[in-house]
Amino acid sequence: MYVAHLTLHDFRSWPDLDLELGPGATAFVGRNGQGKTNLVEAIDYLSRLGSHRVAGDAPLVRAGTDQAVVRAAVIRDERRAVLEIEINPGRSNRARINKSPLPRARELLGLVRTVVFSPEDLALVKGDPSERRHFADDLLVQLHPRYAGVRADYDRVLKQRNSLLKSARASRFGSSSAEGALNGPLATLGVWDANLARLGAEMVASRLRLVADLGPLLGKAYEAVARGATRDDATMVYRCSFPARTGADQQGADQDELEQGLLAELERRRRDELDRGISLVGPHRDDLVLSLGDLPVKGYASHGESWSFALALRLASYDLMRSTGDDPILVLDDVFAELDTGRRQQLAELVGDAEQVLVTAAVADDVPVALRGTRYTVAGGTVTRDE
């Protein structure tokens, strides 16, 4: 799978752009602020309907306009399809395949898959649990597009449940007990508990399977990028916000068991949730615990070890996607500037056989020889192919 042509209209800094691409390695070189990352971000957006740089869609639309369009011709098994997404902040996005409208934009998911390496990846190991949850969920969406609907449904239930809890917290100032609040704003809480537990259990079960599949690949990838490491050094464990099986035993937890466990913990934490006016249990409070040996990466690993672990997470994601279908498109977004010469070369060797690799760099010499391929200079609002 590869992108053969990219068209942008009012996406980020690009009023209009038509760009021919091909398989193999392509490098976009130019000073910072010229729009290199915007090019690869657009392709990644088509795969996940989200950006690896910002949480919302508004920053993706060029200043002074109210809509952006990303269109890409994708080649898969020698067949060509044109995928298009209209980005409409504050309104529903609209998608098309070969000019035919789709009922929902998320039906694009799974048609093109990407793995992005970027400087922001360091947050996967050093940042808050939300970074690791997003990593797992984004990967699941690409592997199993249906997961996007489950996650969206869960977010809606969570928002409504939080609204009820906030209303109940406010009403308790005029009530002598939590039971009094339950007769007011929280009269329907049981319904929302059941929905939260059902959808939450499905999310947790999916994440547990992902961790089980990704774990061996993570160890192998870390061994490849970290000097002197073995595949047993890097590990990951899923930490639930409610009592559940731990470690290897998690693989045996079924969805019904998780649902009942989540419901029981919601009941146990009822008073705490009323006191704080927020949902304290569910996949939105879980974490992926990343470790090197017996110690967590966060707070203990050196800068170099943290970078190696972040790279290993992306490489493991790439290997997992590759094992379940077509090669994903690899995006190496300004990542070589963050790596020493040895890690640059190791990464280039590990991904050099990918069907399509898109590289951005401020300095041409930062790009390893194995990944220079076709090179474009990005400057002054233009993209020019180097001869």
C-alpha positions as a LaTeX table, in Angstrom:
\begin{tabular}{lrrr}
\hline
Residue & $x$ (\AA) & $y$ (\AA) & $z$ (\AA) \\
\hline
Met1 & 0.00 & 0.00 & 0.00 \\
Tyr2 & 1.24 & 3.48 & $-0.83$ \\
Val3 & $-0.02$ & 6.98 & $-1.58$ \\
Ala4 & 0.52 & 7.86 & $-5.26$ \\
His5 & $-0.90$ & 11.38 & $-5.22$ \\
Leu6 & $-1.76$ & 13.92 & $-2.53$ \\
Thr7 & $-4.02$ & 16.95 & $-2.96$ \\
Leu8 & $-4.54$ & 19.55 & $-0.24$ \\
His9 & $-6.89$ & 22.52 & $-0.11$ \\
Asp10 & $-6.65$ & 24.95 & 2.82 \\
Phe11 & $-5.01$ & 22.32 & 4.99 \\
Arg12 & $-2.71$ & 23.96 & 7.56 \\
Ser13 & $-0.33$ & 26.26 & 5.65 \\
Trp14 & $-1.21$ & 24.93 & 2.18 \\
Pro15 & $-3.88$ & 26.85 & 0.19 \\
Asp16 & $-3.58$ & 24.35 & $-2.68$ \\
Leu17 & $-1.16$ & 21.54 & $-3.37$ \\
Asp18 & $-0.89$ & 18.69 & $-5.87$ \\
Leu19 & 1.95 & 16.27 & $-5.22$ \\
Glu20 & 2.97 & 13.07 & $-7.00$ \\
Leu21 & 4.39 & 10.36 & $-4.75$ \\
Gly22 & 5.58 & 6.81 & $-5.20$ \\
Pro23 & 6.68 & 3.68 & $-3.35$ \\
Gly24 & 9.98 & 3.55 & $-1.53$ \\
Ala25 & 11.54 & 6.39 & 0.45 \\
Thr26 & 10.64 & 10.05 & $-0.08$ \\
Ala27 & 12.31 & 12.84 & 1.91 \\
Phe28 & 10.91 & 16.36 & 2.39 \\
Val29 & 13.70 & 18.72 & 3.35 \\
Gly30 & 13.40 & 22.36 & 4.39 \\
Arg31 & 13.79 & 24.80 & 7.24 \\
Asn32 & 11.39 & 24.64 & 10.16 \\
Gly33 & 8.07 & 26.35 & 9.56 \\
Gln34 & 7.91 & 25.65 & 5.83 \\
Gly35 & 5.10 & 23.07 & 6.00 \\
Lys36 & 6.96 & 19.75 & 5.75 \\
Thr37 & 5.15 & 18.14 & 8.65 \\
Asn38 & 1.81 & 19.41 & 7.34 \\
Leu39 & 2.24 & 17.18 & 4.27 \\
Val40 & 2.71 & 13.95 & 6.19 \\
Glu41 & 0.17 & 14.96 & 8.82 \\
Ala42 & $-2.48$ & 15.11 & 6.08 \\
Ile43 & $-1.78$ & 11.51 & 5.06 \\
Asp44 & $-1.83$ & 10.37 & 8.66 \\
Tyr45 & $-5.16$ & 12.16 & 9.16 \\
Leu46 & $-6.73$ & 10.04 & 6.44 \\
Ser47 & $-5.72$ & 6.89 & 8.29 \\
Arg48 & $-6.96$ & 7.84 & 11.77 \\
Leu49 & $-9.23$ & 10.87 & 11.22 \\
Gly50 & $-7.06$ & 12.61 & 13.77 \\
Ser51 & $-3.75$ & 14.41 & 14.03 \\
His52 & $-0.63$ & 13.24 & 15.83 \\
Arg53 & 0.08 & 16.87 & 16.72 \\
Val54 & $-3.18$ & 18.39 & 17.99 \\
Ala55 & $-6.35$ & 17.09 & 19.66 \\
Gly56 & $-8.96$ & 18.92 & 17.58 \\
Asp57 & $-9.61$ & 19.72 & 13.92 \\
Ala58 & $-9.67$ & 23.53 & 14.09 \\
Pro59 & $-5.86$ & 24.01 & 13.81 \\
Leu60 & $-5.85$ & 21.89 & 10.63 \\
Val61 & $-7.87$ & 24.46 & 8.67 \\
Arg62 & $-5.87$ & 27.32 & 7.16 \\
Ala63 & $-6.36$ & 30.64 & 8.95 \\
Gly64 & $-9.17$ & 32.69 & 7.43 \\
Thr65 & $-10.99$ & 29.67 & 5.95 \\
Asp66 & $-13.64$ & 27.37 & 7.40 \\
Gln67 & $-12.94$ & 24.07 & 5.66 \\
Ala68 & $-9.97$ & 21.94 & 4.60 \\
Val69 & $-9.83$ & 19.10 & 2.10 \\
Val70 & $-7.37$ & 16.19 & 2.02 \\
Arg71 & $-7.49$ & 13.88 & $-1.01$ \\
Ala72 & $-5.15$ & 10.97 & $-1.70$ \\
Ala73 & $-4.89$ & 8.35 & $-4.43$ \\
Val74 & $-3.96$ & 5.10 & $-2.71$ \\
Ile75 & $-2.56$ & 2.05 & $-4.50$ \\
Arg76 & $-3.33$ & $-1.31$ & $-2.92$ \\
Asp77 & $-2.79$ & $-4.63$ & $-4.69$ \\
Glu78 & $-2.36$ & $-2.65$ & $-7.95$ \\
Arg79 & $-5.83$ & $-1.13$ & $-7.53$ \\
Arg80 & $-6.25$ & 2.60 & $-7.19$ \\
Ala81 & $-8.78$ & 4.35 & $-4.94$ \\
Val82 & $-9.17$ & 8.06 & $-4.25$ \\
Leu83 & $-9.96$ & 8.85 & $-0.62$ \\
Glu84 & $-11.17$ & 12.30 & 0.39 \\
Ile85 & $-12.05$ & 13.98 & 3.68 \\
Glu86 & $-13.61$ & 17.41 & 4.20 \\
Ile87 & $-12.59$ & 18.78 & 7.58 \\
Asn88 & $-15.31$ & 21.02 & 9.02 \\
Pro89 & $-14.50$ & 22.15 & 12.57 \\
Gly90 & $-17.64$ & 22.42 & 14.67 \\
Arg91 & $-19.62$ & 20.44 & 12.10 \\
Ser92 & $-19.58$ & 16.90 & 10.77 \\
Asn93 & $-16.69$ & 15.98 & 8.51 \\
Arg94 & $-17.61$ & 14.46 & 5.16 \\
Ala95 & $-15.81$ & 11.65 & 3.35 \\
Arg96 & $-15.79$ & 10.23 & $-0.16$ \\
Ile97 & $-14.29$ & 7.25 & $-1.95$ \\
Asn98 & $-13.84$ & 7.69 & $-5.70$ \\
Lys99 & $-16.12$ & 10.76 & $-5.45$ \\
Ser100 & $-18.96$ & 8.73 & $-3.86$ \\
Pro101 & $-20.08$ & 10.14 & $-0.47$ \\
Leu102 & $-19.89$ & 7.90 & 2.58 \\
Pro103 & $-22.66$ & 7.88 & 5.22 \\
Arg104 & $-20.11$ & 8.57 & 7.98 \\
Ala105 & $-16.56$ & 9.87 & 7.82 \\
Arg106 & $-15.24$ & 7.04 & 9.98 \\
Glu107 & $-15.99$ & 4.56 & 7.21 \\
Leu108 & $-12.64$ & 5.69 & 5.77 \\
Leu109 & $-10.88$ & 4.03 & 8.69 \\
Gly110 & $-8.84$ & 1.00 & 7.74 \\
Leu111 & $-8.50$ & 1.92 & 4.06 \\
Val112 & $-5.06$ & 3.43 & 4.56 \\
Arg113 & $-2.84$ & 2.75 & 7.56 \\
Thr114 & 0.11 & 4.72 & 8.89 \\
Val115 & 2.71 & 4.51 & 11.62 \\
Val116 & 4.17 & 7.89 & 12.60 \\
Phe117 & 7.49 & 8.42 & 14.37 \\
Ser118 & 7.81 & 12.00 & 15.68 \\
Pro119 & 9.55 & 14.01 & 18.43 \\
Glu120 & 6.25 & 13.92 & 20.34 \\
Asp121 & 6.75 & 10.17 & 20.81 \\
Leu122 & 8.87 & 10.82 & 23.89 \\
Ala123 & 5.60 & 11.68 & 25.66 \\
Leu124 & 4.57 & 8.02 & 25.27 \\
Val125 & 7.10 & 7.04 & 27.93 \\
Lys126 & 7.53 & 10.29 & 29.88 \\
Gly127 & 4.03 & 11.77 & 29.67 \\
Asp128 & 0.72 & 11.25 & 31.42 \\
Pro129 & $-1.32$ & 8.03 & 31.16 \\
Ser130 & $-3.56$ & 9.76 & 28.59 \\
Glu131 & $-0.68$ & 9.66 & 26.10 \\
Arg132 & $-0.39$ & 5.89 & 26.40 \\
Arg133 & $-4.16$ & 5.40 & 26.26 \\
His134 & $-4.28$ & 7.42 & 23.03 \\
Phe135 & $-1.43$ & 5.35 & 21.63 \\
Ala136 & $-3.30$ & 2.10 & 22.32 \\
Asp137 & $-6.64$ & 3.40 & 21.05 \\
Asp138 & $-5.21$ & 4.88 & 17.85 \\
Leu139 & $-3.48$ & 1.61 & 17.07 \\
Leu140 & $-6.67$ & $-0.34$ & 17.76 \\
Val141 & $-8.65$ & 1.92 & 15.41 \\
Gln142 & $-6.24$ & 1.13 & 12.59 \\
Leu143 & $-6.24$ & $-2.59$ & 13.32 \\
His144 & $-9.99$ & $-2.85$ & 13.99 \\
Pro145 & $-11.91$ & 0.16 & 12.60 \\
Arg146 & $-15.06$ & $-0.89$ & 14.50 \\
Tyr147 & $-13.25$ & 0.12 & 17.70 \\
Ala148 & $-13.68$ & 3.78 & 16.74 \\
Gly149 & $-17.45$ & 3.45 & 17.16 \\
Val150 & $-17.09$ & 1.74 & 20.54 \\
Arg151 & $-14.74$ & 4.47 & 21.75 \\
Ala152 & $-17.06$ & 7.23 & 20.50 \\
Asp153 & $-20.06$ & 5.60 & 22.23 \\
Tyr154 & $-18.08$ & 5.27 & 25.46 \\
Asp155 & $-17.05$ & 8.93 & 25.34 \\
Arg156 & $-20.69$ & 9.99 & 24.95 \\
Val157 & $-21.80$ & 7.85 & 27.89 \\
Leu158 & $-18.90$ & 9.13 & 30.00 \\
Lys159 & $-19.79$ & 12.74 & 29.21 \\
Gln160 & $-23.44$ & 12.22 & 30.18 \\
Arg161 & $-22.52$ & 10.34 & 33.35 \\
Asn162 & $-20.09$ & 13.08 & 34.40 \\
Ser163 & $-22.82$ & 15.65 & 33.82 \\
Leu164 & $-25.14$ & 13.72 & 36.15 \\
Leu165 & $-22.45$ & 13.43 & 38.81 \\
Lys166 & $-21.70$ & 17.15 & 38.65 \\
Ser167 & $-25.40$ & 17.98 & 38.99 \\
Ala168 & $-25.69$ & 15.60 & 41.93 \\
Arg169 & $-22.63$ & 17.11 & 43.60 \\
Ala170 & $-24.19$ & 20.55 & 43.35 \\
Ser171 & $-27.55$ & 19.32 & 44.67 \\
Arg172 & $-25.92$ & 17.66 & 47.68 \\
Phe173 & $-25.31$ & 21.07 & 49.21 \\
Gly174 & $-29.05$ & 21.09 & 49.84 \\
Ser175 & $-29.30$ & 17.41 & 50.76 \\
Ser176 & $-28.25$ & 15.59 & 53.91 \\
Ser177 & $-27.10$ & 12.41 & 52.19 \\
Ala178 & $-25.92$ & 10.82 & 48.98 \\
Glu179 & $-29.19$ & 8.91 & 48.95 \\
Gly180 & $-31.03$ & 12.21 & 48.73 \\
Ala181 & $-29.04$ & 13.13 & 45.64 \\
Leu182 & $-29.89$ & 9.79 & 44.07 \\
Asn183 & $-33.55$ & 10.75 & 44.13 \\
Gly184 & $-32.77$ & 13.86 & 42.05 \\
Pro185 & $-30.23$ & 14.23 & 39.23 \\
Leu186 & $-28.96$ & 10.67 & 39.67 \\
Ala187 & $-32.28$ & 8.86 & 39.27 \\
Thr188 & $-31.02$ & 7.40 & 35.97 \\
Leu189 & $-27.47$ & 6.69 & 37.12 \\
Gly190 & $-28.00$ & 2.93 & 37.03 \\
Val191 & $-28.68$ & 3.06 & 33.29 \\
Trp192 & $-25.48$ & 5.02 & 32.67 \\
Asp193 & $-23.51$ & 2.69 & 34.93 \\
Ala194 & $-24.65$ & $-0.29$ & 32.86 \\
Asn195 & $-23.74$ & 1.41 & 29.57 \\
Leu196 & $-20.38$ & 2.58 & 30.89 \\
Ala197 & $-19.55$ & $-0.92$ & 32.14 \\
Arg198 & $-20.63$ & $-2.63$ & 28.91 \\
Leu199 & $-18.70$ & $-0.32$ & 26.58 \\
Gly200 & $-15.80$ & 0.05 & 28.99 \\
Ala201 & $-15.39$ & $-3.71$ & 29.26 \\
Glu202 & $-15.27$ & $-3.99$ & 25.48 \\
Met203 & $-12.57$ & $-1.31$ & 25.33 \\
Val204 & $-10.51$ & $-2.90$ & 28.11 \\
Ala205 & $-10.79$ & $-6.36$ & 26.54 \\
Ser206 & $-9.54$ & $-4.93$ & 23.22 \\
Arg207 & $-6.65$ & $-3.16$ & 24.93 \\
Leu208 & $-5.68$ & $-6.31$ & 26.82 \\
Arg209 & $-5.53$ & $-8.30$ & 23.57 \\
Leu210 & $-3.45$ & $-5.52$ & 22.02 \\
Val211 & $-0.96$ & $-5.59$ & 24.88 \\
Ala212 & $-0.70$ & $-9.37$ & 24.61 \\
Asp213 & $-0.01$ & $-9.14$ & 20.86 \\
Leu214 & 2.33 & $-6.15$ & 21.12 \\
Gly215 & 4.42 & $-7.30$ & 24.08 \\
Pro216 & 6.71 & $-9.81$ & 22.29 \\
Leu217 & 7.17 & $-7.43$ & 19.36 \\
Leu218 & 8.11 & $-4.62$ & 21.75 \\
Gly219 & 10.87 & $-6.70$ & 23.31 \\
Lys220 & 12.22 & $-7.66$ & 19.90 \\
Ala221 & 12.14 & $-4.03$ & 18.69 \\
Tyr222 & 13.87 & $-2.71$ & 21.81 \\
Glu223 & 16.63 & $-5.26$ & 21.38 \\
Ala224 & 17.11 & $-3.95$ & 17.83 \\
Val225 & 17.37 & $-0.23$ & 18.69 \\
Ala226 & 19.09 & $-0.22$ & 22.10 \\
Arg227 & 22.73 & $-1.12$ & 22.36 \\
Gly228 & 23.38 & $-4.22$ & 24.46 \\
Ala229 & 19.68 & $-4.85$ & 25.17 \\
Thr230 & 17.86 & $-8.17$ & 25.11 \\
Arg231 & 14.25 & $-8.80$ & 24.11 \\
Asp232 & 13.37 & $-9.46$ & 27.75 \\
Asp233 & 14.31 & $-5.94$ & 28.87 \\
Ala234 & 11.31 & $-3.97$ & 27.59 \\
Thr235 & 7.86 & $-4.94$ & 28.86 \\
Met236 & 4.37 & $-3.50$ & 29.07 \\
Val237 & 1.48 & $-4.29$ & 31.41 \\
Tyr238 & $-2.07$ & $-2.98$ & 31.33 \\
Arg239 & $-3.19$ & $-1.37$ & 34.60 \\
Cys240 & $-6.96$ & $-1.23$ & 35.13 \\
Ser241 & $-8.74$ & 1.32 & 37.31 \\
Phe242 & $-10.78$ & $-1.51$ & 38.82 \\
Pro243 & $-9.76$ & $-4.91$ & 40.26 \\
Ala244 & $-8.88$ & $-7.24$ & 37.41 \\
Arg245 & $-6.42$ & $-9.97$ & 36.63 \\
Thr246 & $-2.83$ & $-8.78$ & 36.39 \\
Gly247 & 0.13 & $-9.57$ & 34.17 \\
Ala248 & $-0.11$ & $-12.74$ & 32.08 \\
Asp249 & $-3.41$ & $-13.63$ & 33.79 \\
Gln250 & $-5.04$ & $-10.64$ & 32.06 \\
Gln251 & $-5.12$ & $-12.59$ & 28.81 \\
Gly252 & $-7.68$ & $-14.92$ & 30.37 \\
Ala253 & $-10.10$ & $-12.18$ & 31.42 \\
Asp254 & $-13.27$ & $-12.26$ & 29.33 \\
Gln255 & $-15.56$ & $-9.33$ & 28.59 \\
Asp256 & $-18.35$ & $-10.43$ & 30.96 \\
Glu257 & $-15.86$ & $-10.73$ & 33.80 \\
Leu258 & $-14.51$ & $-7.26$ & 33.08 \\
Glu259 & $-18.02$ & $-5.79$ & 32.89 \\
Gln260 & $-19.00$ & $-7.20$ & 36.27 \\
Gly261 & $-15.73$ & $-6.03$ & 37.80 \\
Leu262 & $-16.25$ & $-2.53$ & 36.46 \\
Leu263 & $-19.85$ & $-2.40$ & 37.74 \\
Ala264 & $-18.75$ & $-3.54$ & 41.21 \\
Glu265 & $-16.06$ & $-0.88$ & 41.37 \\
Leu266 & $-18.50$ & 1.82 & 40.27 \\
Glu267 & $-20.71$ & 0.84 & 43.17 \\
Arg268 & $-17.80$ & 0.80 & 45.61 \\
Arg269 & $-16.58$ & 4.24 & 44.51 \\
Arg270 & $-20.06$ & 5.79 & 44.40 \\
Arg271 & $-19.51$ & 8.15 & 47.34 \\
Asp272 & $-16.09$ & 9.27 & 46.04 \\
Glu273 & $-17.61$ & 10.03 & 42.64 \\
Leu274 & $-20.43$ & 12.04 & 44.22 \\
Asp275 & $-17.94$ & 13.98 & 46.31 \\
Arg276 & $-15.83$ & 14.86 & 43.27 \\
Gly277 & $-18.54$ & 15.03 & 40.62 \\
Ile278 & $-16.62$ & 12.93 & 38.10 \\
Ser279 & $-16.30$ & 9.30 & 36.93 \\
Leu280 & $-13.32$ & 7.70 & 38.64 \\
Val281 & $-13.54$ & 4.19 & 37.16 \\
Gly282 & $-13.26$ & 2.98 & 33.57 \\
Pro283 & $-10.84$ & 2.75 & 30.65 \\
His284 & $-10.45$ & 6.55 & 30.68 \\
Arg285 & $-8.52$ & 6.09 & 33.95 \\
Asp286 & $-6.35$ & 3.12 & 32.93 \\
Asp287 & $-2.66$ & 3.11 & 32.02 \\
Leu288 & $-0.01$ & 1.13 & 30.16 \\
Val289 & 2.89 & 0.52 & 32.51 \\
Leu290 & 6.14 & 0.48 & 30.53 \\
Ser291 & 9.20 & $-1.05$ & 32.18 \\
Leu292 & 12.87 & $-1.70$ & 31.57 \\
Gly293 & 13.86 & $-4.66$ & 33.67 \\
Asp294 & 12.29 & $-4.22$ & 37.10 \\
Leu295 & 11.90 & $-0.43$ & 36.89 \\
Pro296 & 9.30 & 1.76 & 35.15 \\
Val297 & 10.64 & 3.71 & 32.20 \\
Lys298 & 9.02 & 6.92 & 33.43 \\
Gly299 & 11.22 & 8.49 & 36.07 \\
Tyr300 & 14.05 & 5.95 & 35.85 \\
Ala301 & 15.17 & 5.57 & 32.23 \\
Ser302 & 17.83 & 7.84 & 30.74 \\
His303 & 17.01 & 10.11 & 27.81 \\
Gly304 & 18.59 & 7.63 & 25.39 \\
Glu305 & 16.73 & 4.68 & 26.90 \\
Ser306 & 13.46 & 6.61 & 26.76 \\
Trp307 & 13.98 & 7.39 & 23.08 \\
Ser308 & 14.84 & 3.77 & 22.35 \\
Phe309 & 11.67 & 2.64 & 24.13 \\
Ala310 & 9.52 & 5.13 & 22.20 \\
Leu311 & 11.04 & 3.95 & 18.91 \\
Ala312 & 10.45 & 0.34 & 19.94 \\
Leu313 & 6.77 & 1.06 & 20.57 \\
Arg314 & 6.38 & 2.43 & 17.05 \\
Leu315 & 8.39 & $-0.37$ & 15.47 \\
Ala316 & 6.32 & $-2.95$ & 17.33 \\
Ser317 & 3.16 & $-1.23$ & 16.06 \\
Tyr318 & 4.50 & $-1.39$ & 12.52 \\
Asp319 & 5.34 & $-5.09$ & 12.85 \\
Leu320 & 1.89 & $-5.85$ & 14.29 \\
Met321 & 0.11 & $-4.02$ & 11.47 \\
Arg322 & 2.31 & $-5.67$ & 8.90 \\
Ser323 & 1.45 & $-9.12$ & 10.29 \\
Thr324 & $-2.28$ & $-8.45$ & 9.91 \\
Gly325 & $-2.39$ & $-7.03$ & 6.38 \\
Asp326 & $-0.65$ & $-4.62$ & 4.04 \\
Asp327 & 2.47 & $-2.71$ & 4.97 \\
Pro328 & 1.42 & 0.53 & 6.67 \\
Ile329 & 2.87 & 3.78 & 5.36 \\
Leu330 & 5.77 & 4.81 & 7.58 \\
Val331 & 6.12 & 8.48 & 8.47 \\
Leu332 & 9.40 & 9.62 & 10.04 \\
Asp333 & 8.57 & 13.20 & 11.01 \\
Asp334 & 11.70 & 15.15 & 11.97 \\
Val335 & 12.78 & 12.22 & 14.12 \\
Phe336 & 16.38 & 11.94 & 12.94 \\
Ala337 & 17.31 & 15.31 & 14.46 \\
Glu338 & 16.54 & 13.75 & 17.86 \\
Leu339 & 18.70 & 10.65 & 17.36 \\
Asp340 & 22.43 & 10.06 & 17.43 \\
Thr341 & 24.16 & 8.66 & 14.36 \\
Gly342 & 23.99 & 5.08 & 15.56 \\
Arg343 & 20.25 & 5.12 & 16.24 \\
Arg344 & 19.61 & 6.88 & 12.91 \\
Gln345 & 21.33 & 4.09 & 11.06 \\
Gln346 & 19.61 & 1.36 & 13.07 \\
Leu347 & 16.18 & 2.85 & 12.43 \\
Ala348 & 16.89 & 3.25 & 8.71 \\
Glu349 & 17.95 & $-0.39$ & 8.42 \\
Leu350 & 14.88 & $-1.61$ & 10.31 \\
Val351 & 12.35 & 0.24 & 8.13 \\
Gly352 & 14.22 & 0.34 & 4.83 \\
Asp353 & 12.15 & $-2.45$ & 3.27 \\
Ala354 & 8.78 & $-0.78$ & 3.93 \\
Glu355 & 6.66 & $-0.23$ & 0.84 \\
Gln356 & 6.49 & 3.54 & 1.43 \\
Val357 & 8.49 & 5.69 & 3.85 \\
Leu358 & 7.91 & 9.45 & 4.13 \\
Val359 & 10.66 & 11.42 & 5.87 \\
Thr360 & 10.80 & 15.07 & 6.94 \\
Ala361 & 14.03 & 16.79 & 7.95 \\
Ala362 & 15.34 & 20.31 & 8.36 \\
Val363 & 18.84 & 19.27 & 7.27 \\
Ala364 & 19.40 & 16.88 & 4.36 \\
Asp365 & 22.42 & 15.27 & 6.01 \\
Asp366 & 20.24 & 14.12 & 8.92 \\
Val367 & 18.50 & 11.64 & 6.61 \\
Pro368 & 20.38 & 8.32 & 6.41 \\
Val369 & 21.54 & 7.36 & 2.94 \\
Ala370 & 19.24 & 4.32 & 2.92 \\
Leu371 & 16.17 & 6.57 & 3.17 \\
Arg372 & 17.03 & 9.48 & 0.87 \\
Gly373 & 15.28 & 8.04 & $-2.19$ \\
Thr374 & 13.25 & 10.76 & $-3.90$ \\
Arg375 & 13.90 & 14.17 & $-2.34$ \\
Tyr376 & 11.76 & 17.30 & $-2.31$ \\
Thr377 & 12.75 & 20.76 & $-1.11$ \\
Val378 & 9.98 & 22.51 & 0.81 \\
Ala379 & 10.35 & 26.30 & 0.96 \\
Gly380 & 8.33 & 29.46 & 0.38 \\
Gly381 & 5.02 & 27.65 & $-0.01$ \\
Thr382 & 6.25 & 25.32 & $-2.75$ \\
Val383 & 7.40 & 21.69 & $-2.97$ \\
Thr384 & 10.11 & 21.13 & $-5.57$ \\
Arg385 & 11.53 & 17.80 & $-6.58$ \\
Asp386 & 15.34 & 17.68 & $-6.49$ \\
Glu387 & 17.07 & 16.29 & $-9.55$ \\
\hline
\end{tabular}
